[in-house]
Amino acid sequence: MKIIGKIRNRFITLLIAILTIGFIGYLDYLTGAEFSFAFFYLLPIAALSLAPNTKAYAIIFSSFVASILWFFAEYLSRDYSMLFFPIWNAGVRLSMFISIGLLILYLKKKEKKLKTLNTNLKSLNEEKNKFIGIAAHDIRGPLGIIKSFTDILIEDHKDDLNPEITEVLDIIKKTSSNSITILENLLDVSKIEAGKLVLNFKAQDYILFIKNQIYLNQLLAKNKDIQISLQSEKDDLLADFDEHYLSEVIGNLLSNAIKYSNRNTEILVKISMPTSNQLLTEVIDNGIGITESEQKSLFNYFQKTSSRPTEGEESTGLGLAISKQIISLHHGQIAVKSSKNQGSNFFYQLPIKKESTGDK
């Protein structure tokens, strides 16, 4: 039957199918009632349906041939009290052959259309990612210049400026900084979607890496009198990871914990090893939490929850989706445990080589 699928001339495939059906009918006649060839009649019809360029008429014609041959094979090899019964059986088989053959033909055409649509969508998606990458890259430069000049004006001339002007400059600085963050996230999304996000794995001290990330985010947490503390089973731990992209993950989790926590609270970063080759990192806050129904789609692009930052901070809805992709590229998993008004625990688990833990 594979031969039929490889031939593109529909008349040759129909001829091969008819010859095959004829051979099956002859065997059916020779064996009589001792062996049923019911299923075997369907094989050449199904193969014909799957062949390229097959038309519906070919399925109907081959089904008629199969049902007629089956009728003669039964009528000549069995005893019937009435001619009605073999005719009735042949009619039922004809309906079955045509229905199954046309169904397979329909599904094949649908599959072909889906493949064409998927190819077109893939091409459009690649163009979209390319456009986003170029646009984000070109816009990021001017925004960076605006932010830099605003910093200079605020730092070097704050004593000479009117308080209202200083306030406006602060708004420009904050807005440009948020816009740059959004553009960087969009660049990451375009790289991920295009499959061009390449990680640079390097063996390094994971505990020291986390301490550095806590130090950087503690500066932001001070504005809300939030303390970030570290709890680890080990003082040092060698692991292979991409420092740049994993810093995006832990930075995003800490940033979210700060945004959704109230003043004068604590955020705990907990590092443990549930197994000898698994590294678990948890970011636990006492914030406003997330409902269970919203947790299921939390790691999708542009996904936001009903929970809002406690002091009106900005959120793009991209950070967690990007974090999930980065953790996946590290061959790990990321998830959340949370209840409304009872805080959140965002955690990710990474594989680690046993020798990296210092075990013998």
C-alpha positions in Angstrom: 0.0 0.0 0.0 3.0 2.3 0.5 3.5 2.2 -3.3 0.2 3.9 -3.9 1.1 6.8 -1.5 4.3 7.5 -3.5 2.7 7.7 -7.0 1.4 11.1 -7.9 -0.5 10.1 -11.1 -4.1 9.6 -9.8 -5.0 7.2 -12.7 -2.1 4.9 -12.0 -3.0 4.9 -8.2 -6.6 4.1 -9.1 -5.5 1.2 -11.4 -3.3 -0.3 -8.6 -6.1 0.0 -6.1 -8.6 -1.7 -8.4 -6.1 -4.6 -9.2 -5.4 -5.0 -5.5 -9.2 -5.1 -4.7 -9.6 -7.7 -7.5 -6.8 -9.9 -6.0 -8.4 -9.6 -2.5 -11.8 -10.5 -4.0 -10.3 -13.6 -5.7 -8.8 -14.7 -2.4 -12.1 -14.1 -0.7 -13.8 -16.4 -3.3 -11.2 -19.2 -2.8 -11.4 -19.2 1.0 -15.2 -18.9 1.0 -16.8 -18.8 4.5 -13.6 -20.1 6.2 -11.8 -16.7 6.2 -13.2 -13.2 6.0 -11.5 -10.6 3.9 -13.8 -7.7 5.1 -11.0 -5.6 6.6 -8.6 -6.2 3.6 -11.0 -4.6 1.1 -10.6 -1.4 3.1 -6.8 -1.3 2.8 -6.5 -0.3 -0.9 -9.4 2.1 -0.5 -7.7 3.8 2.5 -4.4 3.9 0.7 -6.1 5.4 -2.4 -7.6 8.1 -0.1 -4.2 9.0 1.3 -2.5 9.1 -2.1 -1.7 12.5 -3.6 -4.2 14.0 -6.1 -6.9 11.4 -5.5 -10.4 12.6 -6.3 -13.7 11.7 -4.7 -14.9 9.8 -7.8 -11.9 7.4 -7.5 -13.0 6.5 -3.9 -16.6 5.9 -5.0 -15.6 3.9 -8.0 -13.2 1.7 -6.1 -15.8 1.2 -3.4 -18.3 0.0 -6.0 -15.8 -2.5 -7.4 -15.0 -3.7 -3.8 -18.6 -4.2 -2.9 -19.5 -6.0 -6.2 -16.5 -8.4 -5.8 -17.4 -9.0 -2.2 -21.0 -9.8 -3.3 -19.9 -12.3 -5.9 -17.4 -13.9 -3.6 -20.1 -14.5 -1.0 -22.9 -15.4 -3.3 -20.8 -18.0 -5.2 -19.2 -19.6 -2.1 -22.2 -19.6 0.3 -25.8 -20.8 0.3 -28.5 -18.1 0.7 -32.2 -18.7 0.9 -32.9 -15.3 -0.7 -30.9 -13.2 -3.1 -31.9 -10.2 -1.0 -29.4 -10.9 1.8 -26.2 -10.8 -0.2 -27.5 -7.7 -2.1 -28.3 -6.1 1.2 -24.9 -7.0 2.6 -23.2 -5.6 -0.5 -25.1 -2.3 -0.1 -24.1 -2.0 3.5 -20.5 -2.6 2.6 -20.7 -0.1 -0.2 -21.9 2.6 2.2 -19.1 1.7 4.6 -16.4 1.8 2.0 -17.5 5.1 0.6 -18.0 6.7 4.0 -14.6 5.6 5.3 -12.8 6.4 2.0 -14.3 9.9 1.8 -13.7 10.6 5.5 -10.0 9.8 5.1 -9.8 11.9 1.9 -11.5 14.8 3.8 -9.1 14.5 6.7 -6.1 14.4 4.4 -7.2 17.6 2.7 -7.8 19.3 6.1 -4.3 18.2 7.2 -2.8 19.6 4.0 -4.6 22.9 4.6 -3.4 23.0 8.2 0.2 22.4 7.2 -0.1 25.2 4.7 -1.6 27.5 7.3 1.1 26.5 9.8 3.8 27.3 7.3 2.3 30.7 6.5 1.9 31.4 10.3 5.4 30.4 11.0 6.6 32.8 8.2 4.5 35.6 9.6 5.7 34.9 13.1 9.3 35.1 12.0 8.6 38.5 10.3 6.8 39.7 13.4 9.7 38.7 15.6 12.2 40.4 13.2 10.1 43.6 13.2 9.8 43.6 17.0 13.5 43.1 17.4 14.5 45.9 14.9 11.9 48.3 16.4 12.8 47.6 20.0 16.5 47.9 19.3 16.1 51.2 17.4 13.8 52.7 20.0 15.9 51.6 23.0 18.8 53.9 21.9 16.9 57.2 22.0 15.2 56.2 25.3 18.5 55.4 26.8 19.8 58.9 25.8 16.7 60.5 27.3 17.2 58.7 30.6 20.9 59.5 30.7 20.4 63.2 30.1 17.6 63.3 32.7 19.9 61.7 35.2 22.5 64.3 34.5 20.0 67.2 34.9 18.7 65.8 38.2 22.1 65.0 39.7 24.2 68.0 38.5 21.5 70.7 38.5 19.0 69.7 41.1 19.9 72.7 43.3 19.3 75.1 40.5 16.0 73.7 39.2 12.6 74.6 40.3 11.0 71.7 42.4 8.2 71.4 39.8 10.8 70.9 37.0 12.6 68.4 39.1 9.4 66.5 39.6 8.8 66.5 35.9 12.3 65.2 35.3 11.7 62.4 37.8 8.6 61.4 35.9 10.5 61.4 32.6 13.3 59.3 34.1 10.8 56.8 35.6 8.8 56.6 32.3 11.9 56.2 30.1 13.3 53.5 32.5 10.0 51.6 32.4 9.9 51.9 28.6 13.5 50.5 28.3 12.5 47.6 30.5 9.5 46.8 28.2 11.7 47.0 25.1 14.3 44.7 26.7 11.5 42.2 27.5 10.2 42.5 23.9 13.7 41.8 22.6 13.9 38.7 24.8 10.4 37.6 23.6 11.5 38.0 19.9 14.6 35.9 20.6 12.7 33.2 22.4 10.0 33.0 19.7 12.6 32.9 16.9 14.6 30.2 18.8 17.6 32.5 18.9 18.0 32.8 22.6 21.3 31.0 23.3 22.5 30.4 26.8 26.1 30.6 27.9 26.5 28.0 30.6 29.3 28.5 33.1 30.2 26.7 36.3 30.0 29.3 39.2 29.0 29.8 42.8 25.2 29.9 42.8 25.0 31.1 46.4 27.2 34.1 45.7 25.1 34.8 42.5 21.9 34.9 44.6 23.6 37.1 47.2 24.5 39.6 44.5 21.0 39.6 43.2 19.6 40.2 46.7 22.0 43.1 47.2 20.9 44.8 43.9 17.2 44.4 44.7 17.6 45.4 48.3 18.3 48.9 47.1 14.8 48.9 45.6 13.2 47.2 48.6 14.5 50.0 50.9 12.1 52.4 49.3 9.3 50.3 50.9 11.2 49.4 54.1 11.2 45.7 53.0 14.0 43.4 54.1 15.2 40.6 51.8 16.9 37.7 53.6 18.6 34.5 52.4 18.2 31.1 53.8 20.5 28.4 52.3 21.5 24.8 53.3 25.0 25.5 51.9 27.4 28.4 52.1 28.6 27.8 48.5 27.3 25.7 45.7 28.9 25.2 42.3 26.4 25.0 39.4 26.2 25.5 35.6 24.0 28.3 34.5 23.8 31.4 32.4 24.4 34.3 34.8 22.9 37.0 32.5 19.6 35.3 31.8 19.2 33.7 35.2 19.7 37.1 36.8 16.6 38.2 34.8 14.6 35.4 36.4 15.6 36.0 40.0 15.5 39.7 39.4 12.0 39.5 38.1 10.8 37.3 41.0 12.3 39.6 43.6 11.0 42.7 41.8 7.5 41.3 41.7 7.8 40.3 45.4 8.7 43.9 46.2 5.9 45.3 44.1 3.2 43.2 45.6 4.4 43.4 49.2 3.3 45.9 51.8 5.7 48.2 53.6 7.7 46.9 56.6 7.5 43.2 55.5 10.1 40.6 54.7 10.9 38.6 51.6 12.7 35.3 52.0 14.9 33.7 49.4 15.3 30.1 50.3 17.8 27.7 48.6 17.6 24.0 49.1 18.3 20.6 47.5 15.3 18.3 47.6 17.4 15.6 45.9 21.1 15.3 45.2 20.7 16.5 41.6 18.0 19.1 42.0 18.5 22.8 43.1 15.4 24.5 44.4 15.1 28.3 44.7 12.1 29.9 46.4 11.1 33.6 46.6 8.6 33.9 49.5 6.8 37.1 50.3 3.9 38.1 52.6 2.2 40.2 50.0 -1.3 40.3 48.7 -1.1 36.9 46.9 -2.8 35.6 43.8 -6.1 33.7 43.4 -5.9 30.0 42.4 -7.8 30.5 39.2 -5.4 33.1 38.0 -2.3 31.1 38.7 -2.9 28.7 35.8 -2.3 31.4 33.2 0.2 33.5 35.1 3.2 32.4 33.0 1.6 33.4 29.7 2.7 36.5 27.7 1.0 39.8 28.7 -0.8 38.0 31.5 -1.9 40.2 34.4 -3.9 39.3 37.5 -6.5 41.1 39.5 -3.8 41.7 42.2 -2.2 45.2 41.9 1.1 46.5 43.1 0.7 47.9 46.6 2.1 51.4 45.7 1.1 51.7 42.0 4.3 50.2 40.5 4.3 49.3 36.8 4.0 45.7 35.5 4.4 44.7 31.8 3.0 41.1 32.1 6.1 39.8 30.3 8.5 39.0 33.1 7.1 35.7 34.3 6.5 34.4 30.7 10.2 35.2 29.8 11.3 33.6 33.1 9.5 30.4 32.3 11.2 30.2 28.9 14.7 30.9 30.4 14.1 28.2 33.1 13.0 25.8 30.5 16.2 26.4 28.5 18.0 25.5 31.7 16.0 22.2 31.7 14.2 23.2 34.8 10.6 24.1 36.0 9.1 27.2 37.5 5.8 27.5 39.4 4.0 29.3 42.1 2.1 28.6 45.4 -0.1 31.4 46.5 -3.4 32.3 48.2 -5.2 35.6 48.2 -4.0 37.9 51.0 -1.6 35.2 52.2 1.5 35.9 50.2 3.2 34.1 47.3 6.0 31.5 46.9 7.5 31.7 43.4 10.0 28.9 42.9 12.1 27.2 40.2 14.0 24.0 40.2 17.1 23.4 38.2 19.0 20.2 37.5 22.5 20.1 39.0 25.4 17.7 38.5 26.1 15.7 41.6 29.8 16.4 41.6 29.0 20.2 41.6 27.6 19.8 45.2 30.9 18.7 46.5 29.6 15.2 47.3 32.0 12.3 46.8 
